[in-house]
């Protein structure tokens, strides 16, 4: 049996000791074999519904709110050229009714309540609306993506306090073709 003592020359040994590498890889393999089934456990198989998008038939009585904030210089978005550079999270909340009328929180509550009251009276009272839920108006909110949640939540609170039972959000549809 020939044994090399390594003292025969001054050349460095070029063999790599792979035993520690194999030990580490086996430990990692065992950890992953145990961890992966735990990580991908599911409660049960779910079937996500596929719903064809249909165009909504908006009622004239629906209340449309636009929620945004002032820009970094305190300018308000409007229909005229004001130099508005876009909503910022630190800005003051701005709520517009029907994309035109800028209102405060109290004005939002008062106008929403008055509009809902006119609709209820025209329909013949609350009983008539309970009999035909399609007559109940809704609130649709268009929120700026940079508007903080406190602004949107404040608008929701005011219209629900005024009596509107349904609040929805309007967003831009995603193009399925990319």
N, C-alpha and C positions, 0 to 999 in steps of 0.2 A: 504494500500500500504506500503510495507516494503522498507525502504531506509537504505542503509548501510553508515555510516559516516566514516568508515575506522579507527576509533579510538579504536576499540574493542581489538586489539592485536598488538603485535610488529612484525608480519609477513609482509614481503613486498608484494606489490600488484603484482600478476603474470599475469595480463591481459595486452595485447598489444593494443595500440590505432592504429587501422588499417586505420583510416580516412585519414591521410596524405599520406599513401602508396597508397590507392585507388585513391586519387586525382592526384598524380604524374603519376600513370599508365594510367589514363584516358587522361591526357595531352599528354603523349608519344604516346598513341594509336591514338589520333587525329592528331598529327604531322606526324606519319607514314602513316596514311590514306591519308593525303594530299601530302606527299613527294614522296611516292613510285610511283604513276602513273606519276608524273613529271619526275622521274629519269629513268623510263623504256620506255619513249616515243620513238618511232621509226618513221623515215620518211616514210618508206614503207617497205613492206616485200621484202627481197632480196633473190634471188635464187643464191647461190654460185655455179659456174660451177664445175663439176667434170670432170677432164681431165685425161685421161690415159697417163702415162709417156711413152714417146718414146725415144729411143736412138738417140742422135744427130749424124749426119753424118758430122764430122769435115772435113774441107777442109785443105789441106796441107798448104795453104797460110795464114791461121789464125795465128795471133800473140799471143803467150802465154807468159804472164808476171807473175812473182811471186814477190810479195811485202812483205817484212819483215823489221826488224830492227836489229841492233846489240844487243848483250846481255848486261848485266849489266857491264861486264868487257871490252866491246868494240869489242868483237870477232864477226866475220861474219859467218853466216851459209854457208856451202859449201859442196862439195862432199867429201872432205877429212876430216879426224878427226882433228878438230880445237879446241875441247873443248867447242863448242858453247852450251850454256845452255838454249837458248830460247829467243825469241824477247821480248823486254821491251818497254814500251811506251816512255821512255826518250831516247831510242837509236837513232842512225842515220839511215835514210831510206836506204834500199837496194832494188834495182829492178834488177831482173834477166830476160833475154830474153830466152825463151825456157828452163827454169830451169837450164841453164848452165852459160850464159854469164852475169857477173855483169856489169851494165852500170850506168853512171851518167845521170842526166836529159838531158843534151845536146846530149850525145851519144844515149840515148833512142829516142829522137826526130829525130836525123840524121838517125839512122838505121831503124826506123819505116817509115820515109819518103822515104828512098831509097827502102825499100822492097815494099811499096805501089806503088811507081813509076814504078818499074819493072813489077809488076802485071798489072798495067794500060797499059803500053806499050805493053806487051805480048797480052793483050786482044784486042788491037786495038784502044785504046784511051778511054776517059771518056764516049763518046757516046755509045760504046759497053757495058760498065758496066751499064749505065742507061737502056739500052735495056734489059739486063739480070741481075737483081739484085742479083741472086744467085752467081754470080762471084765476088761480092764485099766481100773482106775479113773482118773478125771481129777480135776484140781484146778480149781475154779471160784472166781475172785477177784472180789469186789465191792469196788471201790476208791472211796473218797470222792473227789469231784472236786477237793477242796482238799488231799488228801493228797499230799505230795511223792513223786516217783518213787523216791527212795531207800527209802521204806517198802515200796512195791509190789515193787521189785526185790529187796529183802531177803527178802520172803516167797517170791518165785519161786525165789530161790537156795536157800532152805532146803528147799522141797518137792522141787525137782529133785535136790538132794543126797540127800534121803531115798529117791529112786528113782522118783518119779512122772514119767512121760515126757511127759504132756500137761497144759499149763496153759492155761486159757481165761479170758476176762473176761466178766462179766455187766454188761449195761447196760440202761437203760430203753429200750424200743422207741420210735421216733419215730412219732407219729400221722400217717398219710398224709393225713388230712383237715385237718391244720393244728392 
